[in-house]
Amino acid sequence: MNEEKNRAGKKKGKPVFRAIIEAGSIIFLFYSNLLMGEYSHSGQGNTKGFLWALQDIFTLPNFGIAVVSSLIGYLGIEFLRKKL
């Protein structure tokens, strides 16, 4: 009986954990793309330095965009997973 409860608890939390991992991966890619943009030809990261670039990309609006984008990306991936 206890084993069944443990299995049910593990399965119940698994989709949530997977969603957090996938959304976190999308957020990581978003921020790494922003950081790379600071060091491209048009960015100011080369002249102002790494700490300035980090302060420039880690803002509240960027975080909001990252979270919304990651949720949309996660829902899109889940939709395709279920369709295919």
C-alpha positions as a Markdown table, in Angstrom:
| # | Residue | x | y | z |
|---|---|---|---|---|
| 1 | Met | 0.0 | 0.0 | 0.0 |
| 2 | Asn | 2.8 | 2.4 | 0.9 |
| 3 | Glu | 4.6 | 1.6 | -2.3 |
| 4 | Glu | 1.5 | 2.5 | -4.4 |
| 5 | Lys | 1.3 | 5.9 | -2.6 |
| 6 | Asn | 5.0 | 6.6 | -3.3 |
| 7 | Arg | 4.6 | 5.7 | -7.0 |
| 8 | Ala | 1.5 | 7.9 | -7.3 |
| 9 | Gly | 3.4 | 10.8 | -5.6 |
| 10 | Lys | 6.4 | 10.5 | -7.9 |
| 11 | Lys | 4.2 | 10.4 | -11.0 |
| 12 | Lys | 2.2 | 13.4 | -9.8 |
| 13 | Gly | 5.2 | 15.6 | -9.4 |
| 14 | Lys | 7.0 | 14.5 | -12.5 |
| 15 | Pro | 5.1 | 16.7 | -15.0 |
| 16 | Val | 5.6 | 19.7 | -12.9 |
| 17 | Phe | 9.3 | 19.0 | -12.5 |
| 18 | Arg | 9.6 | 18.5 | -16.3 |
| 19 | Ala | 7.8 | 21.8 | -16.9 |
| 20 | Ile | 10.1 | 23.6 | -14.6 |
| 21 | Ile | 13.2 | 22.1 | -16.3 |
| 22 | Glu | 11.9 | 22.8 | -19.8 |
| 23 | Ala | 10.9 | 26.4 | -19.0 |
| 24 | Gly | 14.2 | 27.0 | -17.2 |
| 25 | Ser | 16.1 | 25.8 | -20.3 |
| 26 | Ile | 14.1 | 28.2 | -22.5 |
| 27 | Ile | 14.9 | 31.0 | -20.0 |
| 28 | Phe | 18.6 | 30.1 | -20.0 |
| 29 | Leu | 18.6 | 30.2 | -23.8 |
| 30 | Phe | 16.8 | 33.6 | -23.8 |
| 31 | Tyr | 19.4 | 35.2 | -21.5 |
| 32 | Ser | 22.4 | 33.6 | -23.2 |
| 33 | Asn | 21.1 | 35.0 | -26.5 |
| 34 | Leu | 20.7 | 38.5 | -24.9 |
| 35 | Leu | 24.3 | 38.2 | -23.5 |
| 36 | Met | 25.7 | 37.2 | -26.8 |
| 37 | Gly | 23.9 | 40.2 | -28.4 |
| 38 | Glu | 25.7 | 42.5 | -26.0 |
| 39 | Tyr | 29.0 | 41.3 | -27.5 |
| 40 | Ser | 28.0 | 41.4 | -31.2 |
| 41 | His | 29.0 | 44.1 | -33.6 |
| 42 | Ser | 26.3 | 46.5 | -32.5 |
| 43 | Gly | 26.4 | 45.7 | -28.8 |
| 44 | Gln | 28.3 | 47.8 | -26.1 |
| 45 | Gly | 29.5 | 44.8 | -24.1 |
| 46 | Asn | 33.0 | 45.1 | -25.6 |
| 47 | Thr | 33.5 | 48.7 | -24.5 |
| 48 | Lys | 31.6 | 48.7 | -21.2 |
| 49 | Gly | 32.5 | 45.3 | -19.8 |
| 50 | Phe | 31.0 | 42.1 | -18.7 |
| 51 | Leu | 29.4 | 43.3 | -15.5 |
| 52 | Trp | 27.7 | 46.2 | -17.4 |
| 53 | Ala | 26.3 | 43.6 | -19.9 |
| 54 | Leu | 24.9 | 41.5 | -17.1 |
| 55 | Gln | 23.2 | 44.5 | -15.5 |
| 56 | Asp | 21.8 | 45.5 | -18.9 |
| 57 | Ile | 20.2 | 42.1 | -19.6 |
| 58 | Phe | 18.9 | 41.2 | -16.1 |
| 59 | Thr | 16.0 | 43.6 | -15.9 |
| 60 | Leu | 12.4 | 43.1 | -14.8 |
| 61 | Pro | 11.0 | 43.6 | -18.3 |
| 62 | Asn | 13.5 | 41.0 | -19.7 |
| 63 | Phe | 12.5 | 38.6 | -17.0 |
| 64 | Gly | 8.8 | 39.0 | -17.8 |
| 65 | Ile | 9.5 | 38.4 | -21.5 |
| 66 | Ala | 11.6 | 35.3 | -20.6 |
| 67 | Val | 8.9 | 33.8 | -18.4 |
| 68 | Val | 6.1 | 34.4 | -20.9 |
| 69 | Ser | 8.2 | 33.1 | -23.8 |
| 70 | Ser | 9.1 | 30.0 | -21.8 |
| 71 | Leu | 5.5 | 29.2 | -21.0 |
| 72 | Ile | 4.5 | 29.7 | -24.6 |
| 73 | Gly | 7.4 | 27.5 | -25.7 |
| 74 | Tyr | 6.6 | 24.8 | -23.1 |
| 75 | Leu | 2.9 | 24.7 | -24.1 |
| 76 | Gly | 3.9 | 24.5 | -27.8 |
| 77 | Ile | 6.3 | 21.6 | -27.1 |
| 78 | Glu | 3.6 | 19.8 | -25.0 |
| 79 | Phe | 1.0 | 20.3 | -27.8 |
| 80 | Leu | 3.4 | 18.8 | -30.4 |
| 81 | Arg | 4.3 | 15.9 | -28.1 |
| 82 | Lys | 0.7 | 15.0 | -27.7 |
| 83 | Lys | -0.1 | 15.4 | -31.4 |
| 84 | Leu | 2.8 | 13.4 | -32.6 |
